[in-house]
């Protein structure tokens, strides 16, 4: 073998060694990274596609992404970020959504296998498990994931609120509506935030901010009588209809059904699906949703997770 051939073999060996060394460094860096990887906004549509593959049960994850994208496109930045376990959209997502004093962690997965999601949540430094963590609209597989996770983190579920999940598909026809002459329909107004907040059964010390946010995004609606709101309904930043309410003196007149139809029509006109959660114990709302033709597709729960006191 000539000296030139020896030289070529050495150069090739050195080249392959450098490639191997670089790949090892990259792998080590990958292991050192937090397992929850930030997903750029331009990739959210791919994540939506993953949830679409599990339709209609994947609607909860899909609506979070759809609504957050729409709000960002309107110029609203609420700081909500999407993280995928190990950067793989099929592992689901974790969104840290800080609502003033409430620390909300949205956990969703498009498949039944939540093992990577649980592993990432156990190892991540991004979630502050020292706080009271609210996990909203968790479907059964996420509840199982959280229950398995908390035993490893020395935490416990201190509150679980079960709800039915209802959907009105975008393919449905618009409701036929007749509005009484003394009633007007329009956006919810800032001047009535204290009223909206005080009548919300899930209010917390700074929850008026929650309504401020939705009103700012034109995601709150009301029926008005003599310029006073008598019924209202909101679409949250996660895409669900929330806080359907009728003032006591105007109840049993069909206003809850009327505003549900009006707001649902607006959503259907945008070629979007209507998503509603109903407390299991709220039989009146349950019956209303059935009457309006919404389909119950799942059960979900709101969870409060806290550190175990020893």
PyMOL commands that set and color helices and strands:
alter all, ss='L'
color gray80, all
select helices_A, chain A and resi 3-32+41-52+59-73+89-91+115-123+140-153+190-198+208-216+248-250+255-269+283-291
alter helices_A, ss='H'
color red, helices_A
select strands_A, chain A and resi 36-38+81-85+93-99+102-108+133-139+155-168+183-187+220-225+228-235+241-246+274-279+295-307
alter strands_A, ss='S'
color yellow, strands_A
deselect
rebuild
show_as cartoon
